[in-house]
Amino acid sequence: MIGVKLSPHAVDKLSRLHLAENDVVEVVEHPDEVFINSLKARMVALSRSRRLAVIYEVRGGEAYVVTIIYSSRLESIVERRRRSGRWRRP
C-alpha cells in the first residue's frame, strides 16, 4: 500500500462529485487498468465499476492525486485519449 495525498483541486472535485476519499484511494491501490498520460508524465488509474479515472503523480513514494474524472461515459473518454496517444499503457 502506498500513501495517497490529494491536491486541493482533487479535494474540491471529491466534494462537488459527492465521492469519498476512500473511493479514490481504492482506485489508486487496486485499479482495473493503468495508463501513462504522455503529455504530463502522470499516471491514470481506472475503475470501470466506479466510473472513475484518478490522475496522479508519484512524489516521494506517494501518489499525489491531481484530479479525478467521474463520468458515465468513462469508456468513451478512455478510448478517445488512447487513440490520440495521450494515454498509453506502461
N, C-alpha and C positions, 0 to 999 in steps of 0.2 A: 504494500500500500504506500503510495506516495502522498505527500501533502498537497492540498489543493487550496489555493488562495484566489479570491475573487477581486477583480478590478472594480472601482466604483461604478463603471458603466454596467458590468455584469450584475452587480447587486441591484442596480436600478431596473435592469431588464427582468430579473427574477421577480421583483415587486410588481412590475407592470403586467407580467405574464401569469402572476399568481402561482409561481413554481417554488418549490422548496430547495434550499441549498443542497440537501441530500440527493435530490434528483440529479443535479449537476455532478456531484462527487461520484455517484454511481456510474454515470456515463463515462467519466474520465477513467475510472478504475476498471470498468467492465464494458468497454464499447463493443458494439456489433461489428464495427469497421472503423479503421483509422486511415486518414489521408494526411498529406502534407500540403499546405497552402503554398504554392510555388511563388506567389507574389510577395508574401510577407514572412516566409520561413516559419510558419506557425503550424501547429498540429490541429487536426479536426477529428474529434471523437463523435461517432454517430450512435444513436439509439433509435432504431426504427419504431419500436413499440411505444416509446415516449414521444416520438416525432421531434427529437432534439438533435441539434448539432452544437457541440461545445468547442469553441475555438480558443486554443490556449498556447502559451509559450512555456517552454521548460526553462526555469530560472533557479539555479542553485539546487537542483534536485526536486523542485516543487513545480506543480502545474499552476501557472498563473493564468486564470481564465480571463480572456479579453472581452469576449462577447458570447452570446447564446442565440441560436436561431431555433425558433419553435414554429413549426408550420405543418398544416395538414398536407401540404404539397412538398414535403421534405424530399421525397424521391425525385421529383422533378428538378428541384434545386440542385441536388447532388449530381444528377445526370448532366445537367447543363454545365455545371462547373467542371466536371470530369472531361466532358467533350471539349471544352475550351482550353483544357490543360491547366486550369487554375488549381484544381485539386488533383493530386496524383497519389497513388499508393506508394508507401515507403519501400 
